[in-house]
Amino acid sequence: MGQPESRESPGSEQLELPPGQRLQRGWPVTHYGPVPKFKPDRWEFRVFGATADGDKHCWNHEEFAALPFESVVADLHCVTKFSMPGAEWGGVLARTILDLAPPSPQVTHVMVWAEYGFSSNMRLADFASERTVFATHQGGELLTAEHGFPLRLVVPHLYAWKGPKWVRGVEYMTADRRGFWEERGYHNIGDPWREQRYSYQEEPGDGPEL
């Protein structure tokens, strides 16, 4: 999984950033496509694929909002080369979802699905990090629609594209499969500390063939 999380040091006077990154004050809006309109009566979060019990697990918006709320302080590293240090993210830990809807023992990767069919893949170990969070809040405030309301995934030790905005579900997979940007030239793993930005940088074993 690389050496990511111990290198983040919110509040440090000598904050270390991944190679090629620059310090960002504020939070730019970056995304592909239009901002979806949130319809709470139709919103559903699903966990499906290779679950331990073979069933699909679903929460409506009210049910998901009632899940245990946790806070995580972590940097955000965008592949466009800005880093936002020491952000406070609030929401539901990925580990909580894994506890409530366990994967089968054969699961090695997950695909995170968002609005418009957007997807991002990652190793199960990355998803299961104690600081991976389905965020509903940032800095104590609800996310704005432009920043992913009602739900975005934050995986602090990977580039930010690995954490989609407007998340709607997680698919458990027994083999790796590339997501939206990973099919379009981005690195399959996306570790900012190893500057894994693009697929041409991949080494054998980093991901499925393009």
Salt bridges, closest charged atoms under 4 A:
GLU5 OE1 - ARG131 NE 3.59
GLU5 OE2 - HIS157 ND1 3.22
GLU8 OE2 - HIS77 NE2 3.82
GLU8 OE1 - ARG131 NH2 3.42
ASP53 OD2 - HIS57 NE2 3.15
GLU115 OE2 - ARG168 NH1 2.87
ASP126 OD2 - ARG123 NE 2.82
ASP126 OD1 - HIS157 NE2 2.91
GLU171 OE1 - ARG177 NH2 2.83
ASP176 OD2 - HIS109 NE2 3.62
GLU182 OE2 - LYS162 NZ 2.84
GLU183 OE1 - ARG184 NH1 3.72
GLU195 OE2 - ARG197 NE 3.18
GLU202 OE1 - ARG178 NH2 2.68
ASP206 OD2 - HIS187 NE2 3.64
